[in-house]
Each structure stands twice: as C-alpha cells, then as structure tokens.
Amino acid sequence: MTKSSGWVPGPLVQQAERHHQVLAAIQQWHDTHGLPPTVRELAEVLGRHHSHVHFDLMVLKAQGFLTWDAGLDRTVRLVEV
C-alpha cells in the first residue's frame, strides 16, 4: 500500500523517524556550536518536551547510536560508525 492509497506509518516507522530527527539535531547542534547539546536544548530545537527527548536518548544509547551520561550536561556523543 502506498501513501497515496491511505497508507499510514505505524508506530515503529514513526519512532525511527523521530530517532533520526534526534540524531540529526545532535549532529547539527555540535557542528554549529562546537559542543554537544543539553536535553533541554534538544527539546527546544525539536519542539518536544524534554522528557520525550530524554526517553529517545535512552533508547538510542541502548541501541548503540550514542553515548550519554544522563546525570551530566553536554555528554551526548554520537558513535562513529
């Protein structure tokens, strides 16, 4: 089924897109500012609540896409592939 025929992305597709947005925002922030963003800065950039961004960071860390110490500011780092 295609998008033009009424296809609606499921929760896994939506989650993957959201995670891609988080990873892209981290990279863009680092490129622009020269340091990692805080969770609140990411939330502001993404237009989402900081607790939702916090959850996404935990998932992305568990999946091996980034390193992060939730107790410290500016510790989000993308893992080089």
C-alpha positions in Angstrom: 0.0 0.0 0.0 1.4 3.5 -0.8 0.9 6.8 0.9 -1.4 7.9 -1.8 -3.7 5.0 -1.2 -4.2 5.8 2.5 -1.1 4.2 3.9 -0.4 5.5 7.4 3.0 4.9 9.0 2.9 2.6 12.0 4.5 3.3 15.4 7.8 1.7 14.5 8.2 3.8 11.4 7.2 6.9 13.4 9.7 6.0 16.1 12.5 5.5 13.6 11.8 8.9 12.0 11.8 10.6 15.4 15.1 8.9 16.3 16.6 10.0 13.1 15.5 13.6 13.9 17.1 13.4 17.3 20.4 12.1 15.8 20.4 14.8 13.1 19.7 17.5 15.7 22.6 16.4 17.8 25.0 16.5 14.9 23.7 19.9 13.7 24.0 21.4 17.2 27.5 20.1 17.5 28.5 21.4 14.1 27.0 24.8 14.9 28.1 25.3 18.5 31.2 23.0 18.8 29.8 21.2 21.8 27.0 18.7 22.5 23.5 20.0 23.3 21.7 19.6 26.6 18.5 17.6 26.7 16.5 20.8 27.1 18.3 22.4 24.1 17.5 19.4 22.0 13.9 19.5 23.2 13.7 23.2 22.2 15.2 22.5 18.7 12.9 19.5 18.1 9.8 21.2 19.5 9.2 18.4 22.0 9.0 18.0 25.8 12.4 17.3 27.4 11.1 14.1 29.0 10.3 12.7 25.5 13.8 13.6 24.3 15.2 12.0 27.4 13.4 8.8 26.6 14.6 8.8 23.0 18.2 9.3 24.1 17.9 6.3 26.4 16.7 4.2 23.5 19.3 5.4 21.1 22.0 4.8 23.7 20.7 1.2 24.3 20.8 0.7 20.5 24.4 1.9 20.4 23.9 5.0 18.3 25.2 7.4 21.0 26.9 7.6 24.4 25.3 9.7 27.1 25.6 10.1 30.9 22.1 11.2 31.9 23.3 12.7 35.1 25.6 15.3 33.4 25.1 18.1 31.0 26.5 18.0 27.5 27.6 14.4 27.5 25.6 13.3 24.4 28.0 12.0 21.8 27.2 10.2 18.5 29.0 6.9 18.0 31.2 6.9 14.9 30.3 4.1 12.5 
